[in-house]
């Protein structure tokens, strides 16, 4: 991925992490709380089988859409949990 796209994706990841801060469901694997920055990065790596830096430029739009879907999914889980 070229530097310009890398910066765009990184900014989107930071924005998504900020939106999820304090809203990820608890996990016994993370007794001190979950890190939304690491969560977004790991989701991208699991989906695209590469670090965000190593994804081809042709897939930048797909990465951006995927970040939006991760945020939406996790916020829905959090909102559903709050409504219980």
GUPARO-238164 format. One record per atom (N, C-alpha, C): residue number from 1; residue in one letter; atom name; x, y, z. Coordinates in nm, 4 decimals, padded with zeros to 6 digits, m for minus. Layout:
REM GUPARO-238164
> n / res / atom / east / north / up
> NUM / a / CA / X / Y / Z
...
//
This chain:
REM GUPARO-238164
> n / res / atom / east / north / up
> 1 / x / N / 00.0851 / m00.1171 / 00.0000
> 1 / x / CA / 00.0000 / 00.0000 / 00.0000
> 1 / x / C / 00.0898 / 00.1236 / 00.0000
> 2 / x / N / 00.0548 / 00.2203 / m00.0819
> 2 / x / CA / 00.1380 / 00.3406 / m00.0855
> 2 / x / C / 00.1148 / 00.4256 / 00.0405
> 3 / x / N / 00.2032 / 00.5197 / 00.0613
> 3 / x / CA / 00.2019 / 00.5996 / 00.1843
> 3 / x / C / 00.0727 / 00.6792 / 00.2018
> 4 / x / N / 00.0225 / 00.7360 / 00.0942
> 4 / x / CA / m00.1003 / 00.8157 / 00.1034
> 4 / x / C / m00.2182 / 00.7288 / 00.1492
> 5 / x / N / m00.2340 / 00.6138 / 00.0867
> 5 / x / CA / m00.3423 / 00.5234 / 00.1259
> 5 / x / C / m00.3232 / 00.4712 / 00.2680
> 6 / x / N / m00.1992 / 00.4461 / 00.3041
> 6 / x / CA / m00.1687 / 00.3988 / 00.4396
> 6 / x / C / m00.2150 / 00.5010 / 00.5436
> 7 / x / N / m00.1890 / 00.6267 / 00.5168
> 7 / x / CA / m00.2305 / 00.7324 / 00.6092
> 7 / x / C / m00.3829 / 00.7449 / 00.6163
> 8 / x / N / m00.4491 / 00.7279 / 00.5028
> 8 / x / CA / m00.5949 / 00.7351 / 00.5002
> 8 / x / C / m00.6553 / 00.6209 / 00.5814
> 9 / x / N / m00.6038 / 00.5006 / 00.5601
> 9 / x / CA / m00.6556 / 00.3846 / 00.6337
> 9 / x / C / m00.6248 / 00.3988 / 00.7826
> 10 / x / N / m00.5051 / 00.4453 / 00.8161
> 10 / x / CA / m00.4681 / 00.4631 / 00.9574
> 10 / x / C / m00.5621 / 00.5634 / 01.0249
> 11 / x / N / m00.5921 / 00.6727 / 00.9578
> 11 / x / CA / m00.6827 / 00.7730 / 01.0145
> 11 / x / C / m00.8211 / 00.7121 / 01.0370
> 12 / x / N / m00.8675 / 00.6329 / 00.9421
> 12 / x / CA / m00.9980 / 00.5668 / 00.9554
> 12 / x / C / m00.9967 / 00.4687 / 01.0728
> 13 / x / N / m00.8863 / 00.3969 / 01.0894
> 13 / x / CA / m00.8727 / 00.3039 / 01.2013
> 13 / x / C / m00.8770 / 00.3784 / 01.3349
> 14 / x / N / m00.8109 / 00.4925 / 01.3425
> 14 / x / CA / m00.8101 / 00.5723 / 01.4643
> 14 / x / C / m00.9495 / 00.6261 / 01.4968
> 15 / x / N / m01.0181 / 00.6709 / 01.3937
> 15 / x / CA / m01.1544 / 00.7214 / 01.4103
> 15 / x / C / m01.2471 / 00.6096 / 01.4604
> 16 / x / N / m01.2331 / 00.4918 / 01.4027
> 16 / x / CA / m01.3157 / 00.3778 / 01.4423
> 16 / x / C / m01.2856 / 00.3370 / 01.5861
> 17 / x / N / m01.1587 / 00.3342 / 01.6226
> 17 / x / CA / m01.1194 / 00.2972 / 01.7583
> 17 / x / C / m01.1753 / 00.3965 / 01.8594
> 18 / x / N / m01.1725 / 00.5230 / 01.8239
> 18 / x / CA / m01.2270 / 00.6250 / 01.9146
> 18 / x / C / m01.3769 / 00.6050 / 01.9343
> 19 / x / N / m01.4449 / 00.5687 / 01.8277
> 19 / x / CA / m01.5891 / 00.5450 / 01.8359
> 19 / x / C / m01.6215 / 00.4235 / 01.9236
> 20 / x / N / m01.5314 / 00.3242 / 01.9240
> 20 / x / CA / m01.5542 / 00.2018 / 02.0021
> 20 / x / C / m01.4995 / 00.2097 / 02.1450
> 21 / x / N / m01.4245 / 00.3136 / 02.1755
> 21 / x / CA / m01.3633 / 00.3240 / 02.3082
> 21 / x / C / m01.4693 / 00.3153 / 02.4177
> 22 / x / N / m01.4520 / 00.2168 / 02.5049
> 22 / x / CA / m01.5444 / 00.1962 / 02.6158
> 22 / x / C / m01.6714 / 00.1218 / 02.5775
> 23 / x / N / m01.6804 / 00.0789 / 02.4511
> 23 / x / CA / m01.8030 / 00.0147 / 02.4053
> 23 / x / C / m01.7827 / m00.1282 / 02.3572
> 24 / x / N / m01.6620 / m00.1813 / 02.3715
> 24 / x / CA / m01.6407 / m00.3218 / 02.3378
> 24 / x / C / m01.6858 / m00.4066 / 02.4557
> 25 / x / N / m01.7531 / m00.5155 / 02.4262
> 25 / x / CA / m01.8020 / m00.6013 / 02.5333
> 25 / x / C / m01.6852 / m00.6593 / 02.6130
> 26 / x / N / m01.7036 / m00.6793 / 02.7430
> 26 / x / CA / m01.5967 / m00.7347 / 02.8256
> 26 / x / C / m01.5581 / m00.8752 / 02.7806
> 27 / x / N / m01.4352 / m00.9111 / 02.8093
> 27 / x / CA / m01.3855 / m01.0442 / 02.7768
> 27 / x / C / m01.2960 / m01.0914 / 02.8906
> 28 / x / N / m01.3072 / m01.2188 / 02.9254
> 28 / x / CA / m01.2197 / m01.2682 / 03.0330
> 28 / x / C / m01.0756 / m01.2754 / 02.9866
> 29 / x / N / m01.0529 / m01.2695 / 02.8564
> 29 / x / CA / m00.9155 / m01.2657 / 02.8045
> 29 / x / C / m00.8520 / m01.1281 / 02.8228
> 30 / x / N / m00.9341 / m01.0290 / 02.8518
> 30 / x / CA / m00.8858 / m00.8921 / 02.8687
> 30 / x / C / m00.9394 / m00.8371 / 03.0008
> 31 / x / N / m00.8864 / m00.8838 / 03.1121
> 31 / x / CA / m00.9424 / m00.8434 / 03.2424
> 31 / x / C / m00.9308 / m00.6937 / 03.2721
> 32 / x / N / m00.8379 / m00.6258 / 03.2075
> 32 / x / CA / m00.8224 / m00.4821 / 03.2323
> 32 / x / C / m00.8896 / m00.3980 / 03.1241
> 33 / x / N / m00.9724 / m00.4619 / 03.0427
> 33 / x / CA / m01.0433 / m00.3891 / 02.9380
> 33 / x / C / m00.9856 / m00.4170 / 02.8013
> 34 / x / N / m01.0656 / m00.3912 / 02.7013
> 34 / x / CA / m01.0252 / m00.4192 / 02.5638
> 34 / x / C / m00.9739 / m00.2932 / 02.4958
> 35 / x / N / m00.8747 / m00.3115 / 02.4099
> 35 / x / CA / m00.8106 / m00.2028 / 02.3371
> 35 / x / C / m00.8751 / m00.1921 / 02.1987
> 36 / x / N / m00.9518 / m00.0868 / 02.1728
> 36 / x / CA / m01.0195 / m00.0766 / 02.0432
> 36 / x / C / m00.9234 / m00.0606 / 01.9256
> 37 / x / N / m00.8064 / m00.0003 / 01.9470
> 37 / x / CA / m00.7081 / 00.0120 / 01.8394
> 37 / x / C / m00.6605 / m00.1262 / 01.7960
> 38 / x / N / m00.6270 / m00.2091 / 01.8925
> 38 / x / CA / m00.5809 / m00.3448 / 01.8625
> 38 / x / C / m00.6942 / m00.4272 / 01.8021
> 39 / x / N / m00.8160 / m00.4053 / 01.8483
> 39 / x / CA / m00.9309 / m00.4795 / 01.7969
> 39 / x / C / m00.9508 / m00.4525 / 01.6475
> 40 / x / N / m00.9473 / m00.3272 / 01.6083
> 40 / x / CA / m00.9647 / m00.2916 / 01.4668
> 40 / x / C / m00.8516 / m00.3506 / 01.3829
> 41 / x / N / m00.7281 / m00.3353 / 01.4296
> 41 / x / CA / m00.6131 / m00.3875 / 01.3551
> 41 / x / C / m00.6217 / m00.5396 / 01.3399
> 42 / x / N / m00.6606 / m00.6069 / 01.4463
> 42 / x / CA / m00.6697 / m00.7532 / 01.4408
> 42 / x / C / m00.7827 / m00.7978 / 01.3483
> 43 / x / N / m00.8947 / m00.7289 / 01.3507
> 43 / x / CA / m01.0054 / m00.7624 / 01.2601
> 43 / x / C / m00.9607 / m00.7495 / 01.1141
> 44 / x / N / m00.8887 / m00.6426 / 01.0825
> 44 / x / CA / m00.8391 / m00.6229 / 00.9462
> 44 / x / C / m00.7430 / m00.7349 / 00.9087
> 45 / x / N / m00.6522 / m00.7668 / 00.9995
> 45 / x / CA / m00.5541 / m00.8712 / 00.9709
> 45 / x / C / m00.6218 / m01.0065 / 00.9512
> 46 / x / N / m00.7237 / m01.0356 / 01.0310
> 46 / x / CA / m00.7953 / m01.1626 / 01.0162
> 46 / x / C / m00.8710 / m01.1686 / 00.8836
> 47 / x / N / m00.9325 / m01.0600 / 00.8442
> 47 / x / CA / m01.0146 / m01.0578 / 00.7219
> 47 / x / C / m00.9296 / m01.0600 / 00.5959
> 48 / x / N / m00.8230 / m00.9784 / 00.5936
> 48 / x / CA / m00.7436 / m00.9629 / 00.4724
> 48 / x / C / m00.6130 / m01.0420 / 00.4754
> 49 / x / N / m00.5875 / m01.1092 / 00.5854
> 49 / x / CA / m00.4689 / m01.1941 / 00.6024
> 49 / x / C / m00.3375 / m01.1177 / 00.5869
> 50 / x / N / m00.3427 / m00.9883 / 00.6158
> 50 / x / CA / m00.2249 / m00.9022 / 00.6123
> 50 / x / C / m00.2456 / m00.7868 / 00.7073
> 51 / x / N / m00.1355 / m00.7314 / 00.7520
> 51 / x / CA / m00.1426 / m00.6052 / 00.8245
> 51 / x / C / m00.1995 / m00.5007 / 00.7287
> 52 / x / N / m00.2639 / m00.3989 / 00.7818
> 52 / x / CA / m00.3230 / m00.2971 / 00.6938
> 52 / x / C / m00.2180 / m00.2369 / 00.6011
> 53 / x / N / m00.0927 / m00.2306 / 00.6455
> 53 / x / CA / 00.0146 / m00.1729 / 00.5639
> 53 / x / C / 00.0486 / m00.2587 / 00.4422
> 54 / x / N / 00.0214 / m00.3885 / 00.4525
> 54 / x / CA / 00.0616 / m00.4812 / 00.3469
> 54 / x / C / m00.0510 / m00.5175 / 00.2505
> 55 / x / N / m00.1658 / m00.4552 / 00.2669
> 55 / x / CA / m00.2786 / m00.4814 / 00.1782
> 55 / x / C / m00.2585 / m00.4015 / 00.0494
> 56 / x / N / m00.2868 / m00.4621 / m00.0659
> 56 / x / CA / m00.2678 / m00.3897 / m00.1930
> 56 / x / C / m00.3566 / m00.2650 / m00.2029
> 57 / x / N / m00.3088 / m00.1674 / m00.2779
> 57 / x / CA / m00.3821 / m00.0422 / m00.2972
> 57 / x / C / m00.5218 / m00.0646 / m00.3554
> 58 / x / N / m00.5372 / m00.1697 / m00.4353
> 58 / x / CA / m00.6667 / m00.1967 / m00.4984
> 58 / x / C / m00.7744 / m00.2308 / m00.3954
> 59 / x / N / m00.7342 / m00.2695 / m00.2752
> 59 / x / CA / m00.8309 / m00.3114 / m00.1739
> 59 / x / C / m00.8572 / m00.2047 / m00.0670
> 60 / x / N / m00.8073 / m00.0852 / m00.0870
> 60 / x / CA / m00.8244 / 00.0209 / 00.0127
> 60 / x / C / m00.9720 / 00.0473 / 00.0404
> 61 / x / N / m01.0508 / 00.0566 / m00.0649
> 61 / x / CA / m01.1941 / 00.0835 / m00.0465
> 61 / x / C / m01.2611 / m00.0299 / 00.0311
> 62 / x / N / m01.2213 / m00.1530 / 00.0035
> 62 / x / CA / m01.2767 / m00.2681 / 00.0757
> 62 / x / C / m01.2381 / m00.2629 / 00.2231
> 63 / x / N / m01.1163 / m00.2196 / 00.2519
> 63 / x / CA / m01.0714 / m00.2072 / 00.3915
> 63 / x / C / m01.1539 / m00.1003 / 00.4634
> 64 / x / N / m01.1751 / 00.0114 / 00.3973
> 64 / x / CA / m01.2530 / 00.1197 / 00.4577
> 64 / x / C / m01.3963 / 00.0742 / 00.4869
> 65 / x / N / m01.4563 / 00.0039 / 00.3913
> 65 / x / CA / m01.5915 / m00.0481 / 00.4121
> 65 / x / C / m01.5942 / m00.1499 / 00.5262
> 66 / x / N / m01.4919 / m00.2329 / 00.5319
> 66 / x / CA / m01.4854 / m00.3339 / 00.6372
> 66 / x / C / m01.4732 / m00.2685 / 00.7752
> 67 / x / N / m01.3933 / m00.1645 / 00.7862
> 67 / x / CA / m01.3801 / m00.0938 / 00.9144
> 67 / x / C / m01.5173 / m00.0415 / 00.9581
> 68 / x / N / m01.5919 / 00.0166 / 00.8650
> 68 / x / CA / m01.7275 / 00.0639 / 00.8974
> 68 / x / C / m01.8163 / m00.0506 / 00.9453
> 69 / x / N / m01.8044 / m00.1663 / 00.8810
> 69 / x / CA / m01.8887 / m00.2799 / 00.9212
> 69 / x / C / m01.8499 / m00.3329 / 01.0583
> 70 / x / N / m01.7213 / m00.3317 / 01.0904
> 70 / x / CA / m01.6768 / m00.3764 / 01.2236
> 70 / x / C / m01.7331 / m00.2835 / 01.3308
> 71 / x / N / m01.7239 / m00.1547 / 01.3077
> 71 / x / CA / m01.7758 / m00.0571 / 01.4037
> 71 / x / C / m01.9261 / m00.0760 / 01.4217
> 72 / x / N / m01.9973 / m00.0884 / 01.3113
> 72 / x / CA / m02.1429 / m00.1053 / 01.3190
> 72 / x / C / m02.1797 / m00.2325 / 01.3953
> 73 / x / N / m02.1101 / m00.3416 / 01.3672
> 73 / x / CA / m02.1383 / m00.4690 / 01.4338
> 73 / x / C / m02.1116 / m00.4597 / 01.5836
> 74 / x / N / m01.9976 / m00.4027 / 01.6204
> 74 / x / CA / m01.9629 / m00.3938 / 01.7627
> 74 / x / C / m02.0519 / m00.2962 / 01.8376
> 75 / x / N / m02.0910 / m00.1865 / 01.7728
> 75 / x / CA / m02.1828 / m00.0929 / 01.8386
> 75 / x / C / m02.3210 / m00.1563 / 01.8563
> 76 / x / N / m02.3626 / m00.2364 / 01.7597
> 76 / x / CA / m02.4911 / m00.3059 / 01.7728
> 76 / x / C / m02.4871 / m00.4031 / 01.8904
> 77 / x / N / m02.3771 / m00.4781 / 01.9014
> 77 / x / CA / m02.3631 / m00.5707 / 02.0145
> 77 / x / C / m02.3702 / m00.4949 / 02.1470
> 78 / x / N / m02.3006 / m00.3814 / 02.1535
> 78 / x / CA / m02.2972 / m00.3027 / 02.2769
> 78 / x / C / m02.4366 / m00.2477 / 02.3083
> 79 / x / N / m02.5040 / m00.1946 / 02.2060
> 79 / x / CA / m02.6380 / m00.1399 / 02.2272
> 79 / x / C / m02.7359 / m00.2481 / 02.2681
> 80 / x / N / m02.7260 / m00.3653 / 02.2070
> 80 / x / CA / m02.8136 / m00.4768 / 02.2456
> 80 / x / C / m02.7897 / m00.5156 / 02.3906
> 81 / x / N / m02.6649 / m00.5169 / 02.4323
> 81 / x / CA / m02.6307 / m00.5526 / 02.5703
> 81 / x / C / m02.6848 / m00.4476 / 02.6680
> 82 / x / N / m02.6798 / m00.3205 / 02.6282
> 82 / x / CA / m02.7291 / m00.2137 / 02.7146
> 82 / x / C / m02.8799 / m00.2219 / 02.7326
> 83 / x / N / m02.9487 / m00.2733 / 02.6299
> 83 / x / CA / m03.0931 / m00.2823 / 02.6348
> 83 / x / C / m03.1474 / m00.3995 / 02.7169
> 84 / x / N / m03.0578 / m00.4904 / 02.7574
> 84 / x / CA / m03.1030 / m00.6071 / 02.8348
> 84 / x / C / m03.1499 / m00.5703 / 02.9735
//
